[in-house]
Amino acid sequence: MQIFHRSANSISRVSIIGGVLLAGAVLALAYTLDRGSYITDVHVVKAQPVPFSHKHHVLDDGIDCRYCHTSVETSASAGIPATEICMSCHSQIWTNAQILEPVRASYRSGTSLEWTRVHDLPDFVYFNHSIHVNKGIGCSTCHGHVEQMPLMYKENTLYMNWCVNCHRQPEKYIRPRSEVFNMAYEAPSNQAELGKKLVAEYHVQKLTDCATCHR
């Protein structure tokens, strides 16, 4: 005696295939969302107390990264510029600009401006700016071409796989130390050869074990 109709075989096959395709679609959607700007904040401009333009200060005025980010070569943190640094110029120029009133108010009161972090790593990740800078990793490698950003945004996800890709093959990204802060620097045609030379010269290690960043 046949309990199920013959069509049940076809229905079961279609159901199994449909379930597998649906699961795959859900995973693909989750992966896409995880890499999208909604989650990563890549190319998303965040509100700031003052609409500071890296493009204007770096490209138009020619200000070096280290003038504002004073500790980037010696500390784990690049450092958020103190109001006094801003006022070293703006006590002389644009002194009455309304857009800069929060800066002047901060200077008068001694209360720091509350900037919104753009590149904000999780607390469980250890990162040291000075090590990367002194090993020949340029600002634009991680932060993108900030000299072209009217308002600052994150260029890269800063996900672990993104970091590890560089740690596995530093020769692809390393540059001469003299070019670290050169935002216009482009990798030369002989980057493969130059990279291997600099990796050896700067004693760069391909650190990919967990304890390198998770301490």
C-alpha positions as CSV (number, residue, x, y, z in Angstrom):
1,M,0.0,0.0,0.0
2,Q,1.4,3.4,-1.1
3,I,1.1,6.0,1.8
4,F,2.5,9.0,0.0
5,H,1.6,10.1,-3.5
6,R,4.4,9.9,-6.1
7,S,4.5,13.7,-6.3
8,A,5.9,13.7,-2.7
9,N,9.3,12.7,-4.0
10,S,9.4,15.7,-6.3
11,I,8.1,18.0,-3.5
12,S,10.7,16.7,-1.1
13,R,13.5,17.3,-3.6
14,V,12.3,20.8,-4.4
15,S,12.0,21.5,-0.7
16,I,15.5,20.3,0.1
17,I,17.0,22.3,-2.9
18,G,14.9,25.3,-2.0
19,G,16.1,25.1,1.6
20,V,19.7,24.9,0.6
21,L,19.3,27.9,-1.8
22,L,17.5,29.9,0.9
23,A,20.2,29.2,3.4
24,G,22.8,30.2,0.9
25,A,21.0,33.4,0.1
26,V,20.7,34.3,3.7
27,L,24.4,33.8,4.3
28,A,25.2,35.8,1.2
29,L,23.0,38.6,2.4
30,A,24.5,38.5,5.9
31,Y,28.0,38.6,4.4
32,T,27.1,41.6,2.1
33,L,25.6,43.5,5.0
34,D,28.6,42.8,7.2
35,R,30.9,44.3,4.6
36,G,28.6,47.1,3.7
37,S,28.8,50.7,4.9
38,Y,25.8,50.3,7.3
39,I,28.0,48.0,9.5
40,T,31.6,49.1,8.6
41,D,31.0,52.9,8.3
42,V,33.2,52.9,5.3
43,H,32.8,56.2,3.3
44,V,30.3,57.4,5.9
45,V,30.9,60.9,7.1
46,K,30.1,61.4,10.8
47,A,28.9,64.6,12.5
48,Q,31.7,66.6,14.2
49,P,31.6,69.7,16.4
50,V,33.5,71.5,13.6
51,P,33.4,70.4,10.0
52,F,37.2,70.0,9.7
53,S,38.4,69.5,6.1
54,H,41.6,67.5,5.7
55,K,41.4,68.4,2.0
56,H,41.8,72.1,2.8
57,H,44.4,71.8,5.4
58,V,46.5,69.1,3.8
59,L,46.1,69.7,0.1
60,D,45.5,73.5,0.0
61,D,47.6,74.6,2.9
62,G,50.2,71.9,2.8
63,I,50.1,71.0,6.5
64,D,52.0,67.8,7.4
65,C,50.1,65.1,9.3
66,R,52.5,65.4,12.2
67,Y,51.7,69.1,12.9
68,C,48.3,68.1,14.2
69,H,48.9,64.4,15.1
70,T,51.9,65.1,17.2
71,S,52.4,61.6,18.8
72,V,52.0,59.4,15.7
73,E,55.7,58.6,15.4
74,T,56.3,57.9,19.1
75,S,53.0,56.6,20.6
76,A,50.4,53.9,20.2
77,S,47.9,56.7,19.4
78,A,48.1,59.3,16.7
79,G,46.6,61.8,19.0
80,I,43.7,64.1,18.6
81,P,44.9,67.6,18.1
82,A,44.6,69.9,21.1
83,T,42.6,73.1,20.7
84,E,45.9,75.0,21.1
85,I,47.1,73.5,17.9
86,C,44.1,74.8,16.0
87,M,44.4,78.2,17.6
88,S,48.1,78.5,16.6
89,C,46.8,79.3,13.2
90,H,43.2,80.5,13.9
91,S,44.2,83.1,16.4
92,Q,45.6,84.8,13.3
93,I,43.3,83.8,10.4
94,W,39.5,83.3,10.2
95,T,39.4,84.8,13.8
96,N,35.7,85.7,13.6
97,A,34.4,82.8,11.4
98,Q,31.2,81.5,13.0
99,I,32.0,78.0,11.9
100,L,35.1,78.1,14.2
101,E,33.3,79.4,17.3
102,P,33.3,75.9,19.0
103,V,37.1,76.0,18.7
104,R,37.4,79.5,20.2
105,A,34.9,78.5,23.0
106,S,37.0,75.4,23.7
107,Y,40.1,77.6,23.9
108,R,38.5,80.1,26.2
109,S,37.0,77.5,28.6
110,G,39.8,75.0,28.5
111,T,37.2,72.3,27.7
112,S,38.3,69.9,25.0
113,L,36.2,69.6,21.8
114,E,34.3,66.2,21.7
115,W,35.3,64.9,18.3
116,T,33.6,61.8,17.0
117,R,36.1,58.9,16.4
118,V,36.2,57.9,12.8
119,H,38.8,55.1,13.1
120,D,37.7,53.4,16.3
121,L,39.1,49.9,16.9
122,P,37.4,47.6,19.5
123,D,38.9,47.6,23.0
124,F,40.2,44.0,22.5
125,V,42.4,45.0,19.6
126,Y,45.9,46.4,20.3
127,F,47.3,48.7,17.6
128,N,50.4,50.9,17.8
129,H,50.7,53.8,15.3
130,S,54.4,54.4,15.9
131,I,55.4,50.8,15.0
132,H,53.6,51.0,11.7
133,V,54.9,54.4,10.9
134,N,58.5,53.5,11.7
135,K,58.3,50.3,9.7
136,G,57.4,52.2,6.6
137,I,53.6,52.0,6.4
138,G,52.2,55.2,5.0
139,C,49.2,57.1,6.4
140,S,47.2,56.7,3.2
141,T,47.6,52.9,3.2
142,C,45.2,52.7,6.1
143,H,43.4,56.1,6.1
144,G,43.1,56.5,2.4
145,H,43.8,59.8,0.6
146,V,42.7,62.2,3.3
147,E,44.0,65.1,1.3
148,Q,41.0,64.5,-1.0
149,M,38.4,64.3,1.8
150,P,36.5,67.5,2.5
151,L,35.1,65.7,5.5
152,M,36.8,62.8,7.1
153,Y,35.5,59.2,6.6
154,K,36.8,55.7,7.0
155,E,38.4,54.3,3.8
156,N,38.9,50.7,4.9
157,T,36.9,48.3,7.1
158,L,39.8,47.7,9.6
159,Y,38.5,44.2,9.8
160,M,40.9,41.5,11.0
161,N,41.2,39.9,7.5
162,W,42.1,43.4,6.1
163,C,44.9,43.8,8.6
164,V,46.2,40.2,8.2
165,N,46.4,40.6,4.5
166,C,49.1,43.3,5.0
167,H,50.8,41.4,7.8
168,R,51.1,38.4,5.5
169,Q,52.6,40.3,2.6
170,P,54.1,43.6,4.0
171,E,56.3,43.9,0.9
172,K,53.2,44.9,-1.1
173,Y,52.5,47.9,1.1
174,I,55.7,49.1,2.7
175,R,57.3,52.3,1.5
176,P,60.5,54.3,2.3
177,R,60.2,56.0,5.7
178,S,60.8,59.3,4.0
179,E,57.5,58.8,2.1
180,V,55.3,57.7,5.0
181,F,53.6,61.1,5.4
182,N,53.6,61.9,1.6
183,M,49.9,61.6,0.8
184,A,50.7,61.8,-3.0
185,Y,53.0,58.7,-2.8
186,E,52.2,56.0,-5.3
187,A,53.8,52.5,-5.3
188,P,56.5,52.3,-8.0
189,S,56.5,49.7,-10.7
190,N,59.3,47.8,-8.9
191,Q,57.3,47.6,-5.6
192,A,57.9,43.8,-5.4
193,E,61.6,44.3,-5.4
194,L,61.6,47.5,-3.3
195,G,59.2,45.9,-0.8
196,K,61.4,42.9,-0.2
197,K,64.4,45.2,0.3
198,L,62.7,47.5,2.8
199,V,61.2,44.5,4.7
200,A,64.7,43.3,5.3
201,E,66.2,46.7,6.0
202,Y,63.5,47.7,8.5
203,H,63.4,44.2,10.0
204,V,59.7,43.8,9.4
205,Q,58.2,40.6,10.7
206,K,55.2,38.9,9.2
207,L,53.3,38.7,12.5
208,T,50.0,36.8,12.1
209,D,49.7,35.0,15.5
210,C,46.7,36.1,17.6
211,A,48.8,37.6,20.4
212,T,50.1,40.2,18.1
213,C,46.9,42.2,18.3
214,H,44.8,40.4,20.9
215,R,46.7,40.9,24.2
